[in-house]
Amino acid sequence: MHARPVADEILAEKAIATVRNGLGKARLKNGGSKVKYMICVDIGTTSTKAVLYDLKGNVKQSANSEYQLYQTEPEMAEEDPEEILAAVIEVLQRVVQGAKLNPGELQGISFSAAMHSLILVDHENKLLTRAITWADNRAAKYSKELLAQGVGQQIYAHTGTPIHPMAPLSKIIWLRNEKKDLFQKAAYFIDIKTYVFYQLFHVYRMEYSLASATGLFNIFTLDWDEQALAVAGIERSQLPKLVSPTASIQGLAEIYCKAIGISADVPFIYGASDGVLSNLGVNAIDPGVLAVTIGTSGAVRTVLDHPVVDPQGRLFCYALTKDKWVVGGPVNNGGIVFRWVRDQLFAPEKTPVKQLQVPTYEALTQIASEIPAGADGLLFHPYLGGERAPLWNADARGSFFGLTRQHTRAHLVRAALEGIVYNLYMVVLMIEKVSGKPTRIQATGGFAQSELWRQILADVFEQQVTIPASFESSCLGAAVLGMYSLKLVDSLNVVKKMVGVTHVHTPKAENFAVYRELLPIWIRLAHAVSPEYSAIAAFQRKHLKAK
């Protein structure tokens, strides 16, 4: 499993020798190259991007390739690993060839990847499944059973991964019970980055960061957790060998060397997960600094120098390096809720006379800005796609509360934007219990394009909010981690010199006074309605199937 075929080793060694010989001649001819670059590859849920940075964090070239998210049955969310591998090769090829790098300029390629993916592979290393992503909810039943039995909280205390259908632990139990043929054929259980690296280098390895998001990894021993393996029903030998996020590998398969246009001696750094690398990429790795992200989904994260878990199992704890642990909570409902507001509440109305167009996000935030803070008492719980933190309830559903005849669609928009931030604030309250009150907030994501939304964040959190100028925070984080791995920089703290500032927002006293009144109501409502989520979700599933 972990050994590369001998024939491949011989071919790789010959390729490396040839390339090194050629590089030596090129350097002599060019007098030696002084410019150095690092490429980051970020494997996301719906696209993969590659970004070329110099050692000061400046972007020199980038490329992006999209692929399909398969959702052909309820609660399913899968990707095709072969499509993702092709996207990785494509974006690397476009960046390398577009930059026209000289020999010796490319120092390494470092990786970021989305968490919680699961792929089953047989004894011949052939795919048995597509990549089951974090967004796949089909294991919800088994997550509930783990929690009801009490074993879920025991495993969380070792692994730092909340018990939820997003995690490979729950997915494996679901497969063992409902896809028995696939489960029995499976020789290995891996993630998407492990699959890509296997294709490139013929070894199964997973770094601590992504391993710490599986629910199978003991964050205190840095090894696979025996209790989690027993509950999942798999053996240690069925999982990849564990390595540090700063570990690297050389000897890229010759076919990919030619396709990308690089030599086999270019180091590939394993890197980490996109979430923890985002903290690094926005310069939120010091104690007390909070990173808030609102993209399609969202997250709140802070960094500690040791692993820690929440007594109630509501926060994740994932590795960045051995002495930097990212603690926080992810939310399902970020910008995707704002998109729902636009598409459903402001849908085009076709008439014989004219066709109205959907307003832009900018136009929506403009009309929302005319509504006072607190939306005149209209509250919105943004749980349109279940929820991870702070509820960890896949059955959670959204709702407006406090509607009166005086409320308009503009109120609905403002309430939706505020509701997303309220939900993130609940996560912050949980983080404060294990790390203390934050001293600074670095915020990123698509929401940062909206001045109103940025100000709402500052007002609700009652903290100064800084919007960094870094391009693709997970990518920059991976690039810096790669530089650190290859000893091109002395410390991860060099990122401070790379991250600029685009906006700074200070809380407005008149607004946070309003939010202080409304937040307790919003939080009590979230808890009060929670017992009915399962019932309404069951009703919806029943009638969805009937249709």
N, C-alpha and C positions, 0 to 999 in steps of 0.2 A: 504493500500500500504506500509506504513512504519512500521506497527506493525507486530511483529512476532506472529504466532499462539500460543495460550495459552498452548496447549499440548506440542508444541515444547519447550516452555520456561521451563516447568516443567521438561521435559527430559534433557534439557541442564543444568538446575540447579543441577539435580541429578548427571549428568556426571561430572560437575565441582567439586561438593562436594566429589565424589568418588576419582577423580584424585588428588585433594588437599590433601586428607587423605593419599593416597598412596605416594604422593611426600614428605609429612612430614616424613613418616616412612623411606623413602629412604634416605632423607637428614640426619636423625639421624644415620642411619646405616653407611653412607659413611662419616660422620663427617662434612657434608656441602661442597658443590662444590664452588670453588673460580673462576673457569674458566667460562667466559660468552661469548655467541655468539649471532650473529644476522644473520638472513637469509634474502636475497633480492630475490624477484621474479620479473623478468623483462618480461612482456608480449609484445613481438615484433610482427612484421608483418608476419613473416614466421616461427618464433620459439619462445619458451618460455624457459628462463634459470633460474636456481636458484643457488645462490652462498652463501656459509656459510663463514662469517667473524668473527674473534675475534674482540675485542674492539679496537685493534690497526690497524685494516684494513687489516690484513693478511688473505689470502684466505685459508680455510681449506678443503673445499669440493665444487664441482660444478657439475651441470648436465644440459643437454640441450635436448629439445624435439621439433622436427620440425613438421609442418603441412602444408596443401596445401593452396595456394592462388588461388581462383577460378576466372578464366578469360575466361569464355565461350562465351562472346559477346564483341563487341568493347567497349573499355574504362571502362570495368567492372573490379573491383578488390575487391573480397569478401573473408571472412574467415568464417569457421563454428564455432560458439561459443561453441558448445559442444566438438569439437575437442580441442579447446583452454583450456576449463575447465579441460578436461582429461589430457592435457599436464601440467597444473599447478599442479594437484595432483601428477602426475608421477614424475616431477622433485623434488617436495618437499619430496616425499617418498624416492627417490634415495639419496638425500642429507642427510636427517635425518638418514636413515638406514645406509648409507655409513659412516657417521661420528661417529656412535655409541655413541651418546650424553648421558651423565649421567643426571638424574633428576635435574632440576634447572639450567642447563647450557644454554638452549635456552631461551633467553630473549624476543624475538619477531620476527615477520615476516613482513617485509616492502615491499611495492609494487611500481614498476615502470610500465608504460604502454605507448604504442604508442598513439599518439594523433589522434583526428578527427574521430574516429570510430562511427558508428551509427547502433543501433539495434532497431527494432520495436517489442514490446511485447504486447499481448492482455490482456483482463481483468482477465484471468485466469493465467497470468504470463507465458504464453507459447510463444515461439518464432514465430514471423511472418516473419522474414527475417534472413538472415545471417548477419554477421558484415560487413557493408560497410566501407571499409578502406579509409585512406587519399589518396591512389593512384587511387581511383575510380573517373573518369572524367565525368560521365554521367550527372552531374548537371551543366555542363559548360554553357549551354544556359541561365540558370536562374541566374548564377553569372553575366553574361554579362548584363542581363536585370536590375538587381539590381544596377549595376554601371551606366548604361545608364540613369536610372530614378533619380539618385542622392541619393536615399535612402540608397544605399550601403555604401557610404562614411559617411552618418550620423550614421549608425549602427556601422561601424568601429570605429568612434570617441568615442563610448561608450564602445566597446568590445575589441578593440585591435587585433581582428582577421581579417586579410585581406580577402576581398570578393573573394572567389575562390571556385571551386567545391570540394576542399578537405574538406571544413568546413561543419559540420552538418546542419548549417543554410541553405545553398544552397541545400544540400541533401534532407532536409525535404520539401522544396518548390518543388523540382523535384518530389518527391514521391506524394505530394498532387496533382500535375498536371498530372502525367503520370502513377501512380500506385494507383489510387483512392480507389480501394477496400482495399488494404493493409493500406492505410492512415486512412480510416474510421474505420477499425477494431482496430487500434492501441490505446492502453490505455496509454502506456508509451514509451518514446523515451530515450534510454540509450546508454551508451558506453560499450566497452568490459570489462573494469575493474569493472564497476557497475554490469554487468551481473555475473561476477565471484563472487563478494562479495555477491550478492543476493543468489546465490546457496549455498554459505558457511554459510551465516548468516540470510537469509530471510529478508533483508532490502534493500531498494533502496537509496543509498547515493553516491554522487559524490563530490570529493574534488575540491577546488578552482582551482588547477592547470589544471586539465583536463577540467574543466568547462570553464576556460578562453580560451580554444582552440576550443570552439564550435561555436563561433559567436553569442551566445545567452546569454552571461554572462557579466554583467556590471562590468568592472574592477575597477571602482571608488566607487561603492556602495557594492561590493562583494555580488551581488544578481542577479537573472535572470533579463534580460533587457526587459522592457515592450514593447518598440518599436520592438525589434527583435522578441519577441513572437508573436506580432500582425502580423508582416510581414510573419512569418513562418506559422501562422494559428494554433497555438497550445496554450494550457493553461499551467499555472505554475504547476498545479496539475499533469500534464503529464510528468514532469521532476523530477529527483531525488532530495532528500533533500540535501542541500549543507553543507559541513563540511570542516574543515581546513585540509591541507595536513598532519599535525602532529596528527590528530585525530586517535584514535584506537578503536577497538572493540574486545570483547571476547565472548566466548560461541560458538565455532565452532561446527557445526552439528556433532553428534556422529559418523555418517557413515564415515565422513572425518577424524575425529580424529583417528579412527581405521585404515583407509587406509594409512594415512601419518605416523602414529606412534607418535603423540604428544597429549598433554592434552588439554582440552577445555579451560583452563585458559591462554594459550599462547596468548598474544595480537597480533592482526593483525593491522598494521599501514597502513592507506590508501595510504600514499606516494604521488607521483606526476607523472608528465609526464616524458617520457624518455629524452626529449630534455633539460628541465630545470635541471633535475638530472644529466645530463652529465656535465653541467657547474660546479655543486657542486663536482662531482666525479673527475674532473681534476684540482680542486682548482682554479676556475675562477669565484669567487663570490665577489671579491673586486672591487671597482670602477676602471675603466681603464684597467682591464684585459679582454682580448678577447679570447673566445674559438672558435676554428675552427675545424670542423669535416668533414672529407671526408671518407665516407664509400661507400655503394652502392649509396646513395644520399649524401647530405652534408648540412652544416649549419654554420652560423656565429652568435655568441651570446655574449652579455655582460649583466652584472647585475647592476641594479639601485635600489635605496632605495624607489622608488615610481613608480607608473605606468605612462607611457608616450606613446603617439601615434605619428605617422608620418603624417604631414599635407597631404601627397599624398597617404596615405594608403598602403605603401609598406612594412612596418615592422610589425612583430607581437610583442605583449607584453603579456607574460604569467606569471602567479604567480608561485613562488617557496614557499615563505611564505608571510605573510602580509607585511613584510618590505623588501622583496627581489623580484624584478621583472626582468624577463629575456626578454631582447629586442634583436631582431635580425631578420634574414631571413633564411628560408630553401630553398635549391635548390634540384631539382629533379635529376640533372645530375652530379653525382660524379663518383665513381668507376665503375658504370654501363657503362659509356661511354668508359672507358679503356677496359672493357670486350668486348664491341662492336668492338673496334679497333683490339683487339686480334683475335676475332672470325671471323670477316668479312674481314679485310684487310690482315690478315695472316691465312686465312682458309686453311685447308689441301687440297692438290691437289693430287687426286688419278690417277695414271697412271699404265699401265701394268708393268712398270719397278720398281717403288718404291712408297711409300706413305710418304709424308712429314708430320711431326707432327706440331701442333700448338705450337709456342714458349711459354715459360713461361713468366710471367709478369717481372721477373727479367731479362730475356734475352731482352725483349722489352725496358726496361728502360736503359739497357746497350747500346743498339744501339742508343737510343735517346740521351744518355749522350755524344755521339760523335758529335752531332749537336750543334752548338753554340746557346746561349740564343737568343730567338726571332725566331728561326727556319728559319733563312734567309728570314724573311718577310712573312712567311706563318702564317695566322691567322685562328683560328677555333672557331666557336660558338657552344657550346656543347649541343644544345637544341634538343636532340634526343627523349625526352619524354615530350614535352611541358616544361613549366617552372613556378615555383613559384617565389620566389625572384631571381633576381631583377625585372623581367618583369611582373610577375603575369599574364601570358598569356598561357593558356592551348594549344593554337594553335602554339606556337613557334616551329620552326624547325631548325635543325643544318645545318651548312655550313662551307666549307673551302673557304678562300679568299686569293688571291695573288699567286695562283699556277703558277709555271713556269716549263719549261722542266728540270730545274736544281734540282727540288725538288724530293726527294726519299721517300720511305715508312718510313724511319727513321725520315724524316722531319715531316711526317704526325703524327707519334707517339709523337714527341716532341711538335708539335703544339696542339695536343689533350690535353696533360698534362697541357700545359700552358693555354689553353682556359678554362679549368675547374677552374684554379686558378684565371684567369682574372675575370671570372664570380663571384667568391666569393669576389674579390676585389671590384667589383661594390656594393655588399651588404655592405662591410665595409664603403664605402664612404657615404652610406645612414645612417649607424649607427653613424658615426662621427658627423652628423648634430644634433643628439639628445643627444649624450653622450660625445662628444669630442674625440680627437685622442687617440687611445689605447697606453698604456704604456708597455704592455707585452702580448704575444700571447702564449696560451697553445693549442697545436694541437693534435688531436687524430683521430683514424679511420684506416682502412686498408691501406690507402696511406702512413702511417708512416713507413711501411716496406721498402719504396723506398727512398734511400738517395737522388737521383736526385729530386724526387717530393718534398721532405722536403726542399731542397735548393731552388727550384723554388718558393715555398711559401715565404721563407724568402726574396728572391730577389725582388719579385713582391710587397710584402707588405712593403719592406724596414724596417723590424723589426726583432729583434731576435726572433726566434721560438724555443720553448721548447716542447719536446715530453715527457709527463709524463709516469711514469712506472705503473700507476694504472691499475688493471685488470678490464675490463668492467666498464667504467666510470659511466654509468647510474646505474649499480648495486651498485657500491661503494657509489654513491650519495644517493641512496635509503637506504642503510644500515646506513649511517651517519645520515640521516634524521630520521630514526627509532630510533637510539641511542639517538638523541636529544629529540625526542618525549617522550621517556621513562625515560628521565633525567639520562641516563647513561653517557652522556657527557654534559659539560656546554655550548658549543657553536658549531655551524656548522664549525667554523674555525679549529676544531681539524683535519679536512681533510688535512690541510697543512703538518701535521706530517705523514700522510698516503701515500701521493703521492710522489713518487720518480721521478727521471729524467733518461731517457734513451739516449736522443740525444739533443744537442743544436746547432742551426745553426744561423750563423751571415750573414747578407746580403753582397754580393760581389759587390763592387762599379761598376766594369765593366759590371756586368749583369743588375743591376737596372737602369743603364744609358740607356741601350737598351730598357728595359721595359717602361721607361718614354716616349720614342719616340713612342712605339707601342700601349700603352694602350689608348691614346686618339683616335687613329684610330679605335681600336677595339670597343670602347664605341660608337663612332659616327656611326659605321656600325650597331651595335646592334639596335640603334634607327632608322636608315635609312631603314633597311630591315623590321622592325616590322610591318608596314602597310600591307605588303604582306603575313604575316603568315596566316591570316584567309583564304585567297584565295587558297593558296597552300594546307592548311589542308583540306578545303572543297573538293578540287580536289582529294586528297588522300583518303578521306572517301568514296567519290562517287565510285571510281574505286576499292577500297577494297571490298565494298558491291557487286560490279559487279562480282568480282571473286568468 
